Amino acid sequence: MSRDVWLILGGARSGKTRRGLALSSGYAARIFIATAEARDGEMQERIAHHRTERGGGWRTIEAPLDLCGALRNADSAGTAILVDCLTLWLSNLMERGRSIETETALLSETLSTLSTTVILISNEVGWGIVPDNALARRFRDAQGRLNQAIAALADHVELMVAGLPLKIK
């Protein structure tokens, strides 16, 4: 199998993760990099649902902050790495006061050096109303810039709408 970088975008419950799982199904080795942190009961349930949805045959790496390190450590030709998701990674970085520009540049650099297929899941959050507070506006803008940066280097970009993939690139 060839090395590719995929970016799967969409809204909440649009089928992004399911699409990522489908794209990775032909690989003998599959690694799931989880960026979520189980801070409350609802998130614990979401994480459990995702584990059930992907089934067996996955090695899971939890990387709420050090996504680049996790990607470098998991890099192996013939492997598919599914990152779910960039949106939670971004919120984790912002919450801890990390430089989003620096982290985005580091992620872009890391992705360009890998020998494996990487499928990145990210939310499209800029289609709604303008948020009423500065933090939410900063997050929306940072998410848009992150998505643009990754889309620019990705080999494939798809937008999920109602469970259907729309090819962007």
C-alpha positions in Angstrom: 0.0 0.0 0.0 1.2 3.5 -0.7 1.9 6.3 1.7 -0.9 8.9 1.8 -2.1 11.7 4.1 -5.9 12.0 4.3 -7.9 14.8 5.9 -11.5 13.9 6.7 -13.6 16.9 7.6 -17.2 17.3 8.6 -19.6 18.3 11.3 -20.6 16.4 14.4 -21.9 12.9 13.7 -21.3 13.3 10.0 -19.5 9.9 9.6 -15.9 11.1 9.8 -14.6 8.3 12.0 -16.5 5.7 10.2 -14.9 6.9 6.9 -11.5 6.8 8.5 -12.0 3.3 9.7 -13.1 2.3 6.1 -10.0 3.8 4.6 -7.8 1.9 6.9 -9.5 -1.4 6.5 -7.0 -2.8 4.0 -3.9 -2.4 6.1 -2.4 -5.3 8.1 -1.3 -2.9 10.9 -3.6 -0.2 12.2 -2.9 2.3 14.9 -5.5 4.6 16.4 -4.1 7.8 17.9 -6.7 9.2 20.3 -6.5 12.8 21.3 -9.6 12.8 23.7 -9.2 12.9 27.4 -11.9 11.1 29.5 -12.7 14.0 31.8 -16.3 13.3 32.4 -18.9 10.6 32.0 -20.1 11.7 28.6 -16.6 11.7 27.2 -16.0 8.3 28.7 -19.1 7.0 26.9 -17.9 8.5 23.6 -14.5 6.9 23.9 -16.1 3.5 24.8 -18.4 3.9 21.7 -15.4 4.6 19.4 -13.5 1.6 20.8 -16.5 -0.6 20.1 -17.0 0.9 16.6 -13.4 0.2 15.5 -13.4 -3.3 17.0 -10.3 -5.4 17.4 -7.1 -5.3 15.4 -6.1 -1.8 16.5 -3.2 -0.6 18.6 -4.3 2.5 20.5 -2.0 5.4 21.5 -3.4 8.2 23.7 -1.8 11.5 22.7 -3.9 14.5 23.9 -0.9 16.8 23.4 2.1 15.1 21.8 0.5 14.2 18.6 3.8 14.6 16.6 5.7 12.4 19.0 3.0 9.7 18.7 3.0 9.9 14.9 6.8 9.6 14.8 6.8 6.7 17.2 4.1 4.9 15.2 5.6 5.5 11.8 6.1 2.2 10.0 5.7 1.5 6.2 2.6 -0.5 5.4 0.7 0.8 8.5 -2.4 3.0 8.6 -2.5 5.6 11.4 -5.9 7.1 12.2 -5.8 10.3 14.3 -9.2 11.1 15.9 -9.3 14.0 16.1 -7.5 17.2 15.4 -10.3 19.3 16.9 -9.8 17.8 20.4 -6.0 18.0 20.0 -6.4 21.7 19.2 -8.7 22.3 22.2 -6.2 20.5 24.5 -3.4 22.7 23.2 -5.4 25.9 23.6 -6.5 25.0 27.1 -2.8 24.5 28.1 -1.7 27.8 26.5 0.4 26.2 23.8 1.4 28.1 20.6 -1.1 26.9 18.0 1.1 28.3 15.2 4.1 26.4 16.4 2.2 23.1 17.0 0.6 23.4 13.5 3.9 23.9 11.9 5.4 21.0 13.8 2.5 18.7 12.8 2.9 19.8 9.1 6.6 19.1 9.2 6.0 15.7 10.9 3.4 14.6 8.4 5.8 15.4 5.5 8.4 13.0 6.9 6.3 9.9 7.7 6.5 6.7 5.6 3.0 5.5 6.6 -0.5 6.4 5.6 -2.1 8.8 8.0 -5.8 9.6 8.2 -6.6 12.7 10.2 -10.2 13.4 11.4 -11.1 17.1 12.0 -14.3 19.0 12.5 -15.5 21.8 10.3 -16.6 24.4 12.8 -16.8 27.6 10.8 -20.2 27.3 9.2 -22.3 28.3 12.1 -23.1 31.6 13.7 -20.3 33.8 14.9 -19.6 32.8 18.5 -20.5 35.3 21.2 -17.3 35.1 23.1 -13.6 35.7 22.4 -12.4 32.2 23.3 -14.9 30.5 21.1 -14.0 32.9 18.2 -10.3 32.2 18.7 -11.0 28.4 18.7 -13.1 28.6 15.5 -10.4 30.7 13.8 -7.6 28.4 14.9 -9.5 25.3 13.8 -10.0 26.9 10.3 -6.3 27.7 10.0 -5.3 24.2 11.2 -7.6 22.6 8.7 -6.2 24.8 5.9 -2.6 23.9 6.8 -3.3 20.2 6.8 -5.4 20.3 3.7 -2.6 22.0 1.8 -0.2 19.2 2.4 -2.7 16.3 2.4 -2.9 14.0 -0.6 -6.6 13.5 -0.2 -9.2 15.7 1.5 -12.9 14.7 1.9 -15.8 16.4 3.5 -18.4 14.1 5.2 -22.0 15.1 4.8 -24.8 12.9 6.2 -22.4 9.9 6.1 -21.4 10.5 2.5 -17.8 11.4 1.5 -17.4 14.3 -0.9 -14.0 14.5 -2.5 -12.4 17.9 -2.2 -8.9 17.0 -3.2 
